[in-house]
Amino acid sequence: MKIDFAKLQDQYQLYKTEIDEAIHVVLDKSNYIMGEEVSQLEESLQEFTGAKHAITCSSGTDALLLAMMALDIKPGDEVITTPFTFIATAETIAFLGATPVFVDIDEKTYNINPDLIEAKITSKTKAIIPVSLYGQPADMQKIQDIANKHNLKVIIDGAQSFGSTFNNMTDSVWGDISTTSFFPAKPLGCFGDGGAVFTDNEEIAEKIKSLRVHGQSKRYHHKYIGMGGRLDTIQATILNVKLKYYKKDLALRQEVASKYTKALSGKDLILPFVAKNVTSAWAQYSVRVKNRDNIQSSLKENGIPTAVHYPMPLHLQECFEYLGYKKGDFPISEIVSEEIMSLPMNPYLTDEEIKYISNRL
């Protein structure tokens, strides 16, 4: 048996007729940038999440950048985040000249440990960026309470968690700003790069709308230093189709995760933990194993692809050497990075495939 990690082709075939028709509508109109399908998607995203404002953009990375630009994060500022995440979380902080300040993760959820945040707050701290890793939000109530106490902003990196919930609310409505990614392999993915920014603050929303079109207030009049951060119309129209079926896809992801957990219980693995007041979007089904390289090789020989999200914490990356961190500074992140392994995860994994994978672990 040969297993597809994400089954993107399966999903396309499922919705092919609608997607192809929607794309051809855009092609016939030839309105490729900021066509009406973009505003239609933003309205649908607002309805889906409950956020007052959804602003689409060119990628999940640009969503983070727009969020920080809207909050005037600048050189000399400090932003607290996790070292166990994709580089974009901290890369965008550094890109603006601010300093990423890392806090170790919770050993169960792999998200930032809120109990360690306050010790890292200084007079330069401007914001906290929790990451909803593998699809599960961090403890947003604790983080929000800390932010309120110290007058800090909260930006959620929800690149992997669109549709997840914390205390029965989507993580798109927590924090001052929440972001997500529509990269093809994400739970809700387009056919290229794409992202979105969510906020209930109208002033922030209007600023982000301006920032994504080079800071324009009107054509060729620029209020801010901005960027070219628009979502193209073809990606928007694809997402319009897929969003209609997203609740069903999320439910299928939950089913696949439950079947994995049942099939793998009792094995010499650490299985994913999801807090009781949280639902995960299950971007990944990640287990911890000893002798990861050997296990990955064995699974590969049996036609089972795996991935490692992520093999090296950010504080040990060469590009962040200037921050002065060293091995041992964030021990939980380091241990998890050596043991974590993601199994094939998508809404279309069959019972036979789950059994096949489980029997070889």
N, C-alpha and C positions, 0 to 999 in steps of 0.2 A: 504494500500500500504506500502511496506517495501523498502526503498531506500538504495542503496549501495553508500557509500561516494566516493570511488575512481574507482569502477568498473574495478579493475585489471583483474579479470577473463574474463570480456567481451572483453578486449583488447587482452588477450592471445588467446581466441577462434577465434578472427578475423584474427590473423596472425599465428595461431597454426601450420599449415602445414609447413610453411617456417621456423618458429622458431625450431620446432622439428627436421626438416631435418638438419638445421644448427648445432644444438647441437650434433646430431649423427655424423656429419662430424668430429667434435672435438673429440668426444668419440672414433671414429674409429682410429684417428691419435694418441690419448692419449697424445697430447701436451698441457697440461693444464695450463702451466705458460709461458707467453710471446710467445704464438703461433702466426702464421702469421696473424690470425684474429685480433690481437691487433694492429699491424701496419696498417692493412687495415682500422680499425676503426679510427685510428688517422689521416690517410689521408682523410677519409670522413668527419671527424670533422673539419679539416682545410678547406676543400672545402665549407662546410656548413656555417662556421662562417666568413671566410675570414682571420682568424688568420694565421700567418706564421708557427706557431708551436702549435700542440696540443699534450699534453703528458697525457695519461690516468694513473689513479692510483686507489688505493683500496677504497677510499671513498671521499665524499666532505670534511670531516674533515681533512683527510690526504692531500687533495689538498691545503687547507689553510696552513697546516703545511709545506708542501714542498715549497710553495710560499715564506713563511717567512724565511725558512732555506736558500733558494736560494738568498735572499736579506740580509743574515747575521744578521737577527734580533736576539738580544742576551740580556742577563741579563743587566738591567739598562736602556735599550731602552724603549721608550714610543710609543704606537701605538694608534691612535685615531680611535674610532669606535662608533657604536650605542649601547645603552643598550636595545633596543627593537628588539631582534633577538633571534634565537636559540643559545644555549650556546656555540656551537662550534666556533663561530666567536671570542669570547673573550677568551674562554678556551684555544685555541691554542696559543694565545699571551702569556697567563700566563704560559702555559706549557714550553715555551722557556725561561721563566724567565723574560720576558719583562712585562711592565705594561700596561694594557688596560686603556685608558683614554676615558671616555664616553662623548658624545655630544648628546643633546636631538634631537628629531625627528620633521619633518615637520608634522603638524596636518592633512594635506590632504593626502599625499602620504604614511606616516608612515616610510619614509626613513630618513636617517640622514639629519639634516638641515645644509646645507653648510654655511649659514650665521653665524653659531655659532662655526665653526671650528677654525678660526684663533685665537680666544681668548684662545684656549687650547694648542696652539703650544708653545713648549719650546725648549731649546737647546738639550733636550733628545729625542725629537720627531723624529722618523725615517720613519713612514709610516702612511697612512690613509687607513682604510678598510671600504668602504661603502658597504652596503648590499642591494641587489635588492629584497626587501621584497615582498612576494606574487606574484613575477614574474615581477615587474616593476623596472627598473633601477633608481637609485638616479640621481640627477642632475650632471651628470658626467663632463659637461663642466666647471661648477663652481668649482667642486672639483679638476679637473685637473689643472685649472688656479691657485688655491691656492697651490697645490703641486709644480707646476713649480716655483712659486714665492718664496717658502721656501725650495726648493731643497729636496722635500720629495718624497717617492715612493707611488704608489697607487696600492693596491691589491683589486680586486672586489670579494666580496663573492656573486657569482651568483648561489648559490645552488638551488634557486627556479626559476631561470629566463632564463634557456637555450632557446635560440631562440627569446628572447625579443630584442628590438632595442631602441637606443637613437640616435637621429639625423640621422636616417636611417642606422645606423651601429649596428651590434649586440653588446651586452655588453661584449662579449668575446674578442673584440678588443680594448676596452677602458682600461685605466690604464697601468701600467707596466706589471702586471700579472692579469689575470682573472681566476676564478675557478668556477667549477660547481659540482653538485652531480647527480648521477644516481640511488639514492635510489629508490626503486620500486614505491613509491607514487609520485615522482617528475614528471614534465611534460614529460621528457624523462627518463624512468626508466628501470633498468635491473631487474634481478630476485634475487638480493642480494645487496651487497654494491658495489659502484663504484663511480668514479669521474674523473675529468679531469682538467688540468691546461693549460691555453692558454697564449701565449706571442709572440710578434714580435721580441724579442731580442734573437738572436741565442746563445749568451753566457749563458744567463739565462736558455734557453731551454736545453742546453747540461748539465748544472749543475743539473737541476731537473731530467733529465733522469738518471744521476749518483746517485743522492740522493735517488731515489725510489728503487734502488737496493743496498742499504747499502753503498752508496758512492763509488761504484766500478768504476775504470777507465777501467779495464779489469778483467777477472775472478780471484777472490781472491787477487786483488790488489785494495786497497781502498784509494782514494784521499781525501774523506770527511767522517765525521761521518754522516751516512745516516740512512735509515730505510727500512723496508720491506713494500713497498708501491705500489706493482704492481697490476694491474687489471688482474683477471684471464681470460683465453681464452674463457671459456663458457659464461661469462658475456659479453665479447667483441662481440662474435658472435650473441648473442641475440640483442645487441644494433645495430649491423650492419643491422639486419633485420628491427628493429623498426625505425631506422634513415631514412630509405627509405620512410617511410610514415609520418614522423614527421611534415612536412609542412602542410599536410592535417589535422593532429591532432591539430596543433596550430590553424588552421583556424576554426576548430570545437569548440575549447575552446573559441575563440573570439565570435562565434555565441552564445554559451551557456551564456557567460558573458553578451552579449547584451540583450538576452532574459530575463535574471534575472533582469537587470537594468530596462528594460521596465515594467516587471511585478511588480517590487517592488517600483517603483516611486510613490510618494504620501503617502507611509506608514511612520510610525514614526521610521525611521531608517536612519543612515548615510551610504550611499552607497559608493562603491569604487570610487576613483578619479584617473584618468589616465591623465597625462599631454599630451598636444597636440603633442609634439615632441617625444613621447614615445609610443611603443607598449609593452603590457604586455604578458608574457607567461601564465598568469592566473593559477599559481600553486594553488592559493586559490581564492575563492570569499568570501571576508570577509566584514561583515557589523558591524556597531556599534549599540548597543541596550542598553536600560536601563533595569534593572531587568533581567540580562542575565541568571541567574540560573533558574528562573521561565520559561523563554522562552525556554531554552534548555530542561527542563523537559517536557514541553508541546509538543515540537517537537518530543522528544524521544517516548512519548506515541503514537504519530501518525506515528511511523516508520521512522522518519527523523533523521539521525545522524548529529551531529555538532561537531566542534572541536574549541579549543581556542588556537590560535597562536599569543601571548603567555600570560599566566595569571600572570606572575611576571617578571618585567624587571630585567635585569642582575645585576644592581647596588644594588638591594635588596635581591639577592640570598645569602644564607649563605656562599657559597664558596668564595664570593668576599667581605666579611665583612672587610678583611684586607685593602681594598682600601679606606675605611673610608667614603663611601657615606652614605647618609641617605634619608629617605622618604621626598619627596619634592624637591630633587635636580634636578630631571628631570620630571617636572609636566606633560608634554604632553605624555611621555611614560607611566607614571603611570595612567593617565586618560584612555588612549587607552587600556591598559592592562586590565582594569576593564570592558570595554564595548565591546571589539572586539569579534566576533564570526564568524567562517568559516562555510559556507553552503556546502553541497555536490557539488563537482566540478570535472568534468571530461569531455572528449569529447563526451561521449555517453549518457548524460542526455537527456531524451526525453522531448518534449513539455508538455506532460501530467505530467511528474514528476516535471518539473519546475513550472507548474501551481499549482500542489498539494502542493508543498513546499511554494510557494508565498501566497497561500490562507490561510495558517496557521501561517503566520507571522503578 
